[in-house]
Amino acid sequence: MCTICGCESAQTHAPHVHDHPHGEGDHVHARVLQLEQDILAGNQHMADHVRAHLASQHTLALNLVSSPGSGKTTLLVETVTRLKAQQRPIAVIEGDQQTSFDAERIRATGVQAVQINTGKGCHLDARMVHDALHDLPALPHGVLMIENVGNLVCPAGFDLGEHAKVLVFSVTEGEDKPLKYPDMFQAAGLILLHKCDLLPHVRFDVDRALAFVRQVNPDAPVIQLSSITGEGFEGWMHWIDTQCAAA
């Protein structure tokens, strides 16, 4: 059981600590904090190893995060299709609690994908990514896309060795998501405002949402796009190209 979020993650198993009465609460609390620190330190060590490995191949790794239902997989399918057309090496690591549906959608494009099922775990961790890389080809000067489990809480605290977290924020969600989940929005290196083709049909104030984004993350660029109409994809692909050049 992960002492940080309560999920059962392969990387974050830790001994169960019983709460004791009779004045032992402070000791138990200190022990739990130490376990959390050990878990995150172990994950960080593995993430640094993954990052060094990818850097040696000049591979750009992007960690796509979002809440469930944001259209992250649909966006990813369109993205890898365009990258493949550019002859850029690309592969995908798919994270989900159950099923392999998302990986199958990626493979249908001709791009190799590894599915990671986390079971009761609510996020990927660096060990999972490290192990998945053994099932993928080298991607010199290419792109590794990591689709994290749909969750706006736990993935914010776990480095996977990525170059940047890309947050997919859908217009079908509330404008106040940045204020409700500030850690995730603060961790994002890029924010994609997705499903913009639905704006005429939903109550979503773009200006208000962007103002909330700026309150918690003044620096991350925001791209408005739609995987259905293609709106904004030129900017998204250009951002990937610039990050590849930096990698």
Secondary structure in CASP SS format (residue, H / E / C, confidence):
PFRMAT SS
TARGET T0000
AUTHOR 0000-0000-0000
METHOD secondary structure of the structure
MODEL  1
M C 1.00
C C 1.00
T C 1.00
I C 1.00
C C 1.00
G C 1.00
C C 1.00
E C 1.00
S C 1.00
A C 1.00
Q C 1.00
T C 1.00
H C 1.00
A C 1.00
P C 1.00
H C 1.00
V C 1.00
H C 1.00
D C 1.00
H C 1.00
P C 1.00
H C 1.00
G C 1.00
E C 1.00
G H 1.00
D H 1.00
H H 1.00
V H 1.00
H H 1.00
A H 1.00
R H 1.00
V H 1.00
L H 1.00
Q H 1.00
L H 1.00
E H 1.00
Q H 1.00
D H 1.00
I H 1.00
L H 1.00
A H 1.00
G H 1.00
N H 1.00
Q H 1.00
H H 1.00
M H 1.00
A H 1.00
D H 1.00
H H 1.00
V H 1.00
R H 1.00
A H 1.00
H H 1.00
L H 1.00
A H 1.00
S H 1.00
Q C 1.00
H C 1.00
T C 1.00
L E 1.00
A E 1.00
L E 1.00
N E 1.00
L E 1.00
V E 1.00
S E 1.00
S C 1.00
P C 1.00
G C 1.00
S C 1.00
G C 1.00
K H 1.00
T H 1.00
T H 1.00
L H 1.00
L H 1.00
V H 1.00
E H 1.00
T H 1.00
V H 1.00
T H 1.00
R H 1.00
L H 1.00
K H 1.00
A H 1.00
Q C 1.00
Q C 1.00
R C 1.00
P C 1.00
I E 1.00
A E 1.00
V E 1.00
I E 1.00
E E 1.00
G E 1.00
D E 1.00
Q C 1.00
Q C 1.00
T C 1.00
S C 1.00
F H 1.00
D H 1.00
A H 1.00
E H 1.00
R H 1.00
I H 1.00
R H 1.00
A C 1.00
T C 1.00
G C 1.00
V C 1.00
Q E 1.00
A E 1.00
V E 1.00
Q E 1.00
I E 1.00
N E 1.00
T C 1.00
G C 1.00
K C 1.00
G C 1.00
C C 1.00
H C 1.00
L C 1.00
D C 1.00
A H 1.00
R H 1.00
M H 1.00
V H 1.00
H H 1.00
D H 1.00
A H 1.00
L H 1.00
H C 1.00
D C 1.00
L C 1.00
P C 1.00
A C 1.00
L C 1.00
P C 1.00
H C 1.00
G C 1.00
V E 1.00
L E 1.00
M E 1.00
I E 1.00
E E 1.00
N C 1.00
V C 1.00
G C 1.00
N C 1.00
L C 1.00
V C 1.00
C H 1.00
P H 1.00
A H 1.00
G H 1.00
F C 1.00
D C 1.00
L C 1.00
G C 1.00
E C 1.00
H C 1.00
A E 1.00
K E 1.00
V E 1.00
L E 1.00
V E 1.00
F E 1.00
S E 1.00
V C 1.00
T C 1.00
E C 1.00
G C 1.00
E C 1.00
D C 1.00
K H 1.00
P H 1.00
L H 1.00
K H 1.00
Y C 1.00
P H 1.00
D H 1.00
M H 1.00
F H 1.00
Q H 1.00
A H 1.00
A E 1.00
G E 1.00
L E 1.00
I E 1.00
L E 1.00
L E 1.00
H E 1.00
K C 1.00
C H 1.00
D H 1.00
L H 1.00
L H 1.00
P H 1.00
H H 1.00
V C 1.00
R C 1.00
F C 1.00
D C 1.00
V H 1.00
D H 1.00
R H 1.00
A H 1.00
L H 1.00
A H 1.00
F H 1.00
V H 1.00
R H 1.00
Q H 1.00
V H 1.00
N C 1.00
P C 1.00
D C 1.00
A C 1.00
P C 1.00
V E 1.00
I E 1.00
Q E 1.00
L C 1.00
S C 1.00
S C 1.00
I C 1.00
T C 1.00
G C 1.00
E C 1.00
G C 1.00
F H 1.00
E H 1.00
G H 1.00
W H 1.00
M H 1.00
H H 1.00
W H 1.00
I H 1.00
D H 1.00
T H 1.00
Q H 1.00
C H 1.00
A H 1.00
A H 1.00
A C 1.00
END
